[in-house]
Amino acid sequence: MSERTKILAAGAVAASAIALAACGGGSGTESGSVRFGVGDPQLQVGTAPYTSVPQEMGYFEDHGIDVKIQGTEGAVASVQGLLTGNFDIVNGGSTAFYQAAASDDRIKVISLGADNVWRTVVPEDSDIQTVDDLVGKTVGSQSKSSASYLFGRAALSSSGIDPENEVKWLEVGIGAQAAQALQAGQIDAYATYDGPLGVVEQLYGEPLRSLASPLDDLSGTLGIATTTEFLEEHPEEVAAFLRAFNEGKVFADANPEAAIRMHWKAYPSQAPKGDEEQAVQDTLPIVETRWAADAAPGSDDLVGYLDEQALEDSIAFFVEHGLIDQAVPVEQIDGMEAAKEAAEDLDIDAIVEQAQGWTP
């Protein structure tokens, strides 16, 4: 069983639970309504660009759709909910989309991020300067059933290092546990992605330095998927969703402080206790890099759009380095025309101006 298949198996129970519990019960969607599965059960502040921002700024409403947002345990659970008819559109790691598409041809990828968000980091003052220096070292990851572990392995293998035999792996979770593992010298490096990286760096108390790898040039690791049926039967809803989705990403990148405050207003359970001003400043380093990557332009300088060659290149990389078990034909999963049309309609300057002029 491949490492990627193990992850899918590990997520099966959670996926089934979410599929049963998700809104809509698999009965289909109404015109003008979209059931959106987000791979974060708590809808933490990192989800703001595509949850609270388009909600609070009225982007969904402006484009004529009512979006019902449901958190899930992750991309595997989201895809399962999509295929069982409980969601219309989901976000998540594209490897989950492609892995599922190998056995189910209904999945269509309709938006992809241009920038890589996966990192292998070391303390700023570490003697480790390159990925090659990790040979014989211990690398931490959230768990061996996490995408961070898979992408950490890919960073090594794509650099010519055997991730199975030339390094040692240690499961150290995220947040405080990972920071403590670095502080105690239990791990020499940490494989993670933007978002959790900011949290660990903050708790560690010193800067963490990202090691360059071929992953840095990889596009299309995170995105949005729907089904062939929904794309064909509800093209207006898909187009409206993607336009609002893009606007939310541009807004959050242009004014991350506003997006943070907006998220805490929309989801009070996520709001900090105590000094909100200090909490905002503490949260900014956690989200700024990730949100900048979300809003980065892709092929043809369009946000959320990657052309056929970019899809082929990323899928080939995923297969070569064990992130997915087999290649899926690009023409089978390619719904990027929807992303292109939505991005061509995006008035970036207007959204940036709106974000910079926002007041609570």
N, C-alpha and C positions, 0 to 999 in steps of 0.2 A: 504494500500500500504506500503510495507516494505521500510526502509531507502535506501536499495540498489536499489530497483526498482525506487525510486524517483530520484536517481542519473542518472540512465539510461534514464529516461524520460527527465530530465533536459538537457542531452547531445544530445537528438535526433535531434534537429534543427541544431546544429553545426555539428553533424555527417553527416547529409544529405548534408550539404553544402560542407563539405570536400570530401564526396564521389563523388559529381558532379564535383568538381574542381580538384581532384587529377589527377596526370599524368596518361596517358594511356587510360583514358576514358572507362575502363572496357572492352577493346578489346583484352585483353590477353597479355602475355609477349613473347618476343622473346627468343630463346635459348641463354644462356649466359648472360641474362639480368635479373635483379631483381628490382622490384619496392618496396621500403622500406618505410613504414609509421612510422614516429617517433612522439610520443605523446608530442610534444613541438612545438608550432606554430612558435617560433622564433629560434629554434635550438640553444639554449643557450649553454654555455660552458660545462654544465654538461653532454651534449650528446656526448662530444668529443670521448669517447672510441669506439663508434659505428658509428660515422659520420666522423669527420675530421681526426682522427688518421688513421683508415684503408684506407681512401682516400689518405692522404698525404704520408703515408708510403708505399703505393702501395700494401697493403695486398689484397684488392679486385682484383686488376689487376693480382697480383701474382697467385691467385687462379682461374683466367680465367673468371671473371664476371665483368659486368658493372652494378653498383648499382646506381639507381636513387632515391635520398632521398627526401621525401616530409614531411614537418612538419604538424601536425594535432593539434586539440584543446585538445587532450588527448586520453586516452586508449579507451574510448567509441567510439570516432570518428574514431580512427584507426581500431577498429574491424569492424565498419560499412563499412569502405572503403575496408577492406579485404573481407567481405562477398558480397559486390556488385561488386567485381572484379577489383577494382581500385588499390589495392595493392597485392603484392605476399607474403610479410612477414611484420609483424608489431611488435613493442615492446610495453610494457605497463604493468600495474598491472595485475597479473594473475586473480584477481577476475573478471575483465571485460571479460577475456577469458571464464571463467567458467560460468558466468552468461549468456553470449550469447550462449554458447554451450548447455545450458539446453533446448534451443528451436531450435538450429541449429547444427546438428551433423557433419558439415564440418570442424570445428575448430580442429587443432592439435597443441598442445604445444610442441615446439621443443627445448627449452632451458629455464632453470630457475635458478635464483640466489640462492645461498645457505644461505646467511645471511639476517637477518631482517634489514630493513632500516627505519622502522616506530618508532617514539619516542614520549614520553610525557615528556616534560622538564620543569624544574623550575630554577630560578636563583640559582647560587651556594650557596648563603648565606640564602636561604629560609629555614624556619622551616619545610617545607614538606620534609620528608625523604623517604617515601614509597608511593605507589599508594593508600594504605589505608588512608593516611592522606589527600587525595583529597575529602573525604566525606564532604559535606557542602561548598566546594570551587567552584570557577569559572574557567572553563577550556576553553581556546580559541582554535579555529581552523580556517582554511582558510575560510570555509563556511560549511553550513550543506548539501551542494551538493558536497562535496569533499571527496576523499578517506581518507584524513587525519582525517576527522571527524569520519568516519566509523572505522578506525583502532584505533583512540583514544577511542571510545566507547568499542571496543573489548579489549583494554588493561585493561579497568575498569571491564568489565563483566567477563573476564577470571580471574580476581583477586577477584571476589566475590562481586563486587560493582555494584549496579543498576545504569547504566549510564543515565537512564531517570529521575530518581527521587532523587538520592543521590548527584548529582552534577548539577551545572548550566553551560550551554554552551553559549559562546558568539562568534559570527562571527567577526574575526579581520583581515581577509585577510592574506597576507604574506608580508615579507620585513618590511619597515618602520612602517606600520600600526600596525603590530604585535609587533614589538619592543617597540613602544610607549605605547601599551596596557599593556605590562609587566612593563614598567617604571612607568606608572601612577597607577599601582595597580588595573587596571580594570580586569585583569585576574591573577590567581595565578599560572597557568600552561598553557603550549601551546602544542597542539597535532600537529605533523608535520612529516616530513621525512628528511633524510639526503639530503643535497642540500639546500633547503629553510632554514633548521635549521642553516646552516653555515652563511647564509645571515642575519638572525634575530640575531644570536649571535654577529656577527660583528657590527651590528647597535645598539644593546643593550649596547655594550661596556664592558660587563663582561661575564665570563663563564656561560653557561647554563648546568645544570646537568640533565642527563637522569634518569628517574625513572625505576627501574627494573620491568618487568612484564613478563607473559608467552609469549608475543610476541617475546621476545629476543631469544627464542628457536625455533621460527617458520621459516621454510624454504619456498622458492618458492613463494614469494610475487610479484616478478617482473620477467618478462621473454620475450620470443619471441614466436610468433605463426604464423602459416600459415594455408592453407587449405589442406584437404585430397587430393584434385585434384592436387594442385601444388606439394605437397610432392611426390605423385605417378608419376607425369609426368615430374618433373624436380628434381630428386634426386641429380644430380650432382651440380646444382645451390644451392640447400639447403645446401649440404655438404660444398661447397666452401664458402658460406655466413657465416656459423657457424664457420668455421676455421678462417676467417678474423675477425669475431666478437670477438672470443676468443683472438686473437692476439692483437686486439685493446684494450681490457680490461686489459690484462697483461701489455702492454706497458704503458698505462695511470697510472696504479697503481705503476709501477716501476719508472716512471719519470713524475709525474703530472705537473711539471713546463713545461716540453717540450710539453705535451698534451695541456696545456692552450695556449701556444704560437702558436702551430700548428692550434688550433681551430680559433684563431683570424686571422690567415693568410688565412685560408680557408673561413671564414665567416667574412669579414671586418666590416660588420654592427654590429657585436658583440664586436669588439675591443674597448677598452677604449680610451677616449680622455685624453691627458696629459701624465704623467709619466708612461710608460709601466712597468718598473721594479717594481714600487710601486704597480701597479695594479695586477701584477702577485702575489706578496706577499700577497696582500689583498684577492686574489681569492683562493689561496691554501687551507685555512681552510674550504672554502665552498665545495670543491670537494674531498679532500683527503679521508675522511671517506667513502663517497659514492663509490668512485672508488675502495677502498680497499675491500668493500663489494661485488662489482661487480665481482672482480677477485678471490674471495674466493672459494676454492674447495668445491664441494658438495659430493654426494655419490661416493664411491670408489675413493675418493680423486681426482675427475675429475671436472674441471671448467665447469660450465653450465649444469651439469648433476645431476638429482635427480632420485632415483629409485622409483619403484611403491609404496613402503610403504611410502616414504616421500610424494608422491603426495596424497595418501589416507589420511595421517595424516593432511596435510594442508587443503585439501578440507573439511574434517570433522570439523576442527577448524573454517573455514570460515562459514560453515552452522550454527554451534552451536552459534556463536557470531554475526550472522546477517550480515556478509559481502557478502554472496550470499544467494539467496532464497532457493535453493535446491541443493542437491548433484548431480554431473554429474559423470557417470561411468568412472573410470580411464581408462579402455580399450578404451573408446570412444575418449578421448582427448590425450592419451599418444602417443606422437611422439618422445619420449626421446631417442630412439635408435640412431636417427640422432645426438643428442647432445653427446651421449656417444662416437660414432665413431669419431666425430670432436675433442672431448677433448682428446681422446687417441692419436691423431696425433699431439697434441699441444706440441711444444718444448719450454717449459717455460724458461729454462735457456738461450736459444738463443735469445728469445724476450727480456728478462731482460737485457742481455748484449747489445743488440742493443739499447734499451731505455737508458741505462746508458751512452752509448757512443754517443748519439745523440747530434748534435750541430746545431744551427740555420743556 
